[in-house]
Amino acid sequence: MQKYFYHTIGITINKEAINTIRLWFSRSQGHYIKTQHLHATQQIISDDEQGLIISLQLVPNYELIQTLLAFGPEVKILEPDTLRTQMKEMLQRSLALYR
């Protein structure tokens, strides 16, 4: 069972393939992410004054998006474009609630 969920955050598994997910975190949030990994597949791509870039090997799912939304403006999805678009659409729907 553990192997079944290895490439996910949470318990929702869909039919998508495992993706390389690249994320940028602000410098201050990057310190946290380095000590409290998002996932066991987390690898640091770069860590400098502009922030932290990591990669994860995951199947994108609802729980991943919810986790990333919790970081607010401290995170940006760099890849894949499909996940980036999903995040953008969720944020736009959220903003629409406050218009």
C-alpha angles and dihedrals in degrees: 000000000000090000090052092060098035096107097045140077108223125353105294111109121183133180095264121118124249109278133200102239117197119196134184119211127189115255093256094047090044091066089058094045091053091056099034105041119209091217141355091253092059115132129177114239097177138349118190144122091298093057143266125307118196136175128218130189103222146137103243111241143156094274092053091054091047090050092051093046088058089065091060113185092355093080136053126185109230098176148057103031092215092060091043089054092048091052092047092051092050091050092048091052089049092051090049089063089065099048 
